[in-house]
C-alpha cells in the first residue's frame, strides 16, 4: 500500500461522480454523497413513488426506525433519543421553539458561532424580551482553558441555555464541548450543541457527552444525502420538546404514541434522504480496499481498515499539505494554532491583509469575495472565503475524493490572483 502520488487523482474519486476538472475543496459546506448513497436515495424514492399509500402507512415508520438504529449506534446513543430532521438549522429551530424564555433571561453563544444560529437565537430572544449574550473568545491565545473560561465568565444567574458548536464553521475550531457540558450540568444549565461538522470528522459518543440537545447535518463528513440531519434530545428534555412545524402529530401507521410523532409526519414529504443515511454509515464503516489505502500507521494492527479510518488518515495528510502550501506560497496561516482545538479534516487560514483587503467584502449570504469567484472561473476550484472581523479567511476541507495536487493548485491559484488584481 503506497501513498497517492502528488500528481495523481485520489484512488477514491471514482466512488463519487464529481466532474473531472473540478477541485472540490468545500465538503464542509455542501458535501456530495458517494454514488452508492445516491443509489440508495433513488431506491427509496422509487419505493415511495411506486405505491405511496403502502409506503407511508406501512413501510415508512419501521424503515425510519431501522435507519435511526444505525445512526444511533454510530453516534453513541439510543434510537429513542434521535429524530431525523432536514438539517442542523431545522433541528436548532426545534430547540428554539421548545425553549421558554422570559424577560431578562439569557441565551449564551460565542463569536465563533455559525451566523444562522446566532441570527435564530437573536430573534428568539427578541420575541421573548430576553437577551442574547455573545462571548468574545480571546483571539490572541485560543486554547482549551481560555475558551472554557471565557464562556463561563459570561454565565450568570439569568443564563437559561448555552449554545455552542462542536466544530465552528468559520474558523474550524474544535470546541471543548465535553468540558462545557460537565460544568453546565453542575450549574443546571442546558446545553445545545450545533454539530454538523463533527459527525464522522471526530469521534462522537452522545451518551458520554451528555448534552441536552445535539443537532447535525448528515450531508457533511458523513456524506449522506442533502436533506438529512438529526436532532438528539436527552431523555430529561423529551417531554418539553416542541415541533417548529405543526401538523397532525401522532403515528401515521397507528403505532403507540411517542415524543417523536410530531417530527416524523410534518405533512407529505420524501424521507429518502433519512433512509439512505444508514447506507452512508455502512459505506464509511466498510473495509477499504488495500490497493487504494494510504500507508497505514500501525502495520501490526489486525483490525480492518475502514473507509472512515482512511478518511481520517487521508484528511490529516491533506490538511497538513494545504497548510504547508499556503504558508510557503502566500504566507497564509491557520487561524487556530493550538493542536487541542484543531481537527484533521478542515482548516481555516488567515489571508495576508495587505494582499486581500476585506473592506468591500460584506461576508454575508449572497456576498462573495472576488477571489472566490476568480478561483472558480479561472481554475475550477470550489472553496469558501469568510470575513472574520477584519480578517479574510479561506477554509479548506479534505475528503476521500481529494488529492494532493488540488491543494498545490489552490496555493498557486491564490498567488496568481494577487498578481492579477
N, C-alpha and C positions, 0 to 999 in steps of 0.2 A: 504494500500500500504506500503510495507516494503522494506527496502534496501536488496540487494543481500548479502547473507552470504559470508564471506571471502573465503570459500572453494567451493562455488557453481559457476558454469559457468554463464555467463551473460544470462538473460532471453531473450535477443535479438539475441543470437548467431545463433539460428536456422533459422534466416532470411538470413543468409549467408551460403555458403557451404564450409567453411574453414575446413581443417582436424581437427579431434577432439584433436589430440596430439600436435598441433602447437599453440604456444603463439605468435600471430602475433602483434608485437608492432611497426610496421613500416607503419602505414596508411599514414604518412606524405610523404613517398616516392612513394609507389605504393598502393593506397587504393582500395581494392577489392569492387566490386559492390554487393549489396544485390540481392537475387535471382530474385525478381520481376523486377529489372532493367536488369538483364541478359536476362530475358524472353522478355522484350521489345526490346532489341537489336536483339534477334533471330527473333522476329516478323518482324522487318523492313528489316532484311536480307532476309527473305523469300519473302517479297513483292518485293524486288529487283530481286531476282533470278527467281521468277515465270514469270515475264514479264518485262525485263529490259527496253525495249523501252518505254512502258507505264509509268514505274516508273520515268525514267529520264526526259522524255519530258513533262509529265503532272502532276505527283504527287510530285516529289522531292522538287521543289522550294516552293510551297504552304505549304508543310509539314515542311520544314526548317523554314519558317516564323512563323508558329504556335509554333514550339518548341522554337524559339528565343523569342517569345512574353512571354512565361512562364519564360524563363531565365531572360529577361529584367525586368519583374515585380519583380523577386527575388532579383536582384542586383540594382534596383532603377534607371532605365533609360528607354529610348525608344528602341524598337527593331530596329529602323532605325540606331541606333548608334553601333550596335553589328554585328559581323560576327563570325561564327563558324570557329575555326582552330583546328588542331590536338592536340595541347598542348601549354603551355605558351612559350616554346622555339620557336615554329613555329611563334607565334604572335610577339615575340620580334624580330625575324628575319625580319618580315614585317616592323616593325618600323625602324629597322636599314637600310633596303633597301630604305626607304622613307625619311631618314634624309640626307640632303645635307650638307656635311661638306667641309670646305676649309682649306688650310694651316693655322695653328695657332688657329683654332677653338678647343674647349674643350668639352668633354663629362665627366660629373662628376658622379662617383659611390662612394661606400664606401667599407671598408674592411670586411663587413659582408655579402656582396652580394654573390649570387649563382655563383659558378665557371664558369658555362657555359655562363652565362650572361656577366660576366667580360671578358671572352675569346672572345665572339662575338663582344663586343664594342671595345676591344683592336684591333682586326683585322680590324674592320670598320674604326677606326681612322687611323691605319697604312696605309690603302689603300688611304685615303684622305690626308695624311700628317698632320692630326690633332693630338691632344693629349688626351689620356685617363688619367684623374686625379682621383686618388684614395684617398678619405678622410679616415684617420685613426680615428676611434671613440675612445673616452677615456675609456679604459678598466677599469680603477680604479673607475670611477664614472659615470656609464651609467644611465642617466635618461633623461626624455623628453627634457629638456632645453639643456643639454650638447650635446645630439645627434643633435638637431636642430642647435645649434650654431656652432658645429664642421663642419656640412655640409656647412653652408652659409659663414663660414670664407674662404672656398675654392672656392667660386663663384667669378668669375672675369668678366670683360667685354667680354672675349672670350668664356664664357660658353654658349653653344648652346642647351644643353639638360641635365637634371638631371634624372638619372635612379636610382630608389630606390625600394626595396622590401616592400611590405605591412607587411609581416611576413618573417623574414630572415630564410633561410633554415638551415644553420649550427648551429645557436645559438638560433633559435626560438624566436627572439625578435620582438615585435610589434613596427614598426617604426611610428613616429608621422606624418603620411602622410598628414593628413588634414592641419596641420600647415605648412608643407613643401609646399604643393600646394598653399596655400594662399600667402605665401611670394614669391614663384617663379612667381606667376601670377602678383604680383606687380612689379616684376623686368622684366617681359616679357620673362621669360624662360620657355619653355615647360617641362613638367614632364611626364615621362613614369614609371608606377608602375608595378612591377612584383608581381602578386598577387595570385599565385596558392594555397597557404595555407589559405588565408583569406576567400575564398568563402565558406560559411556555418560554418566556425570557428568563424568568427566575424561578427557583423552587417555591411552590405555594402550598401551604397547608392551612386552610381556613380554621380547622379545628384547633390548631395550636395558636394561630394568630388571635383568635377570639375577639374579633371586631364585632360591631353591631350590624354594620351593613358593608357590603363589598360589591361594587358594580364594575362590569368589564365588557369590552367589545371583543368578540372572538375572531374578528377578521384581521386582527393584527398578528402577533407572533404565532398564535395558534393556527392561523391560516384556514379558518373556517369561512363559510361564505359571508358576503356582505349581508347585513340584516340579522346577524346572530350575535347575541350577547347574553349575559346572565346577571341576575341580582341575587346575592346571598343575603338572607335575613336570619340573624341569630334567633334561636327559639325564644329568647326573652323579649324579642321585639315583634314577633309574628302576629300577635293579637291586635296590634295597633297599626299595622301596615295597611295603607290605602292605595287604590289604583289612581294613576293620573288620568286615565281614560275610563269612563263609566259605561258599562254595557249591561248585559243581563246578569252576569255573575252566575255562580253555580256550574255544575259539571254538565256539559252538553251530551255526555253519554250516560248520565244518570248515576254516576258514582257517588259515594259518600262525600259530603261537603268538606272542604279544607280551605286553608288560607290562600292557596294558590289559584282557586277557581276564578277569582276576579281578574287574573292575569293571563290565564290560558285562553279565554274567549273574550277578545276585545272587538268582536264583530268578525266578519268574514275576511280572512287573510290566508296567505300561503305560508305554512310553517316549515317549508322545505329547508330553509337555512338552519333552523333549530335542529332538525332531524339529521342533517348532514354534518353537524358539529361532531357527532360521535365518530364519523369516518375521518374527520380531520385529526382527531386524537389518535385513532388507530394508525393513521399514516405516520404520525410523529413517533409512535411507540413501536413501529415495525422495525425489523432488523435492517440496518443499512447494508447494501451490497458491498462486500470487501473491496472490489476493484474500484469503487468510487470514493472510498473513505480517505480522509487525510490521515497522516501518520498518527497512530494512537499514542497518547502519553504514557499509558500503562500497558505495555505489551504482554504482561503476565496475567492480565485480567481475563477470566473466563466468562464474564457477564457479556451477553450480546450487545454489540454496539448499535444503538438505535438511531433513527433519523433525528430524534431530539438530541442525543449525545453529539451527533455530527453537526447539528445546527449550532449548538452552544460552543463547540470547539472551533468550527469554521468562522462563526461570527467574531469570536475573540481575535482570531488571526487577522480578519479583515478590518476590524475597527482599529487594531493596532497599526496596520498598514496605512489606513486612512489618516491616522494621527501623524505618522511619520511623513507621509507625502505632503499633507497640508502644512505641517510645521516647516519643512525644508523648502517648500516651494514659495509660500507666501507668508510664512511666519504666523499662521493661524494656530491658536492654542485651545485645547479643551477648556470649557468654562468650569468644569468640575475637576479638581486636581486630586482630592482625597480618594484613595482607592476604595475605601469602605462605602463611598457614595456613588461609585461608578458601576455601570453594567457592561457586559461584553457584546451587546447587540446594537446599541445605538449611542452615538456620541454627538454633542453639540460643540461647535468650535466658534470662538470669537474671531471675526474677521478684522484685520487691522483698520482702525477708524480712518487713517489718512488715505487709505485706498478705497474704502467702502463707507462713505458717509451715510447716515440714516435720516438726515433732515427731511428729505422728500418722501420718505417711506413710512406710511402710517402703520403697517404691520397688522392690519385688521383683515377680517374676511373680505375677500374681493380685491384687496390691495397687495400686489406682488412687487418685490424689489426687481429692478431691471435685470439684475444678474440671474434671477430665477428663470425669467423668460428667455434670456440670452442663451443660457445653458441648454434649454430645450430646443430652441430654434436652430442653434448652430452646432450642437454636439449631441442632441438626443439624450440628454441627461435629465432625469427627473429627481429633484431634491428640493426640500423646503428651506426657505430663509425666514428668520424670525427677528423682529425688532424686540430687543430686550433692554428696556431703558434706553440708554444712549448707545448701546452696542448692537451690532448686527451679528446674528448667529446663523451658521449653516449647520444643518443636522443630518448626519449620515447614518443610515440604517444598513444592517447586513443580515442577509438571509441565505438559505441554501443555494439559491439560484445566482447569487452574486459572485463575482470573480475579482482577483487582484487587479486585473487590467482596468476595471471600471473605476477604481479609486485613483489609480495613476492618471487615467483620463480626466477624472474630475479635477485633480490638482492642476494639471496642465491647462485645462479649460478656464479655471478660475484665474490663473495667472494671465492667460491671454486676454481675458476680459479687462484687466487693469490697463492693458496696452491699447485697447480699443476705445475706451471712454476718456 
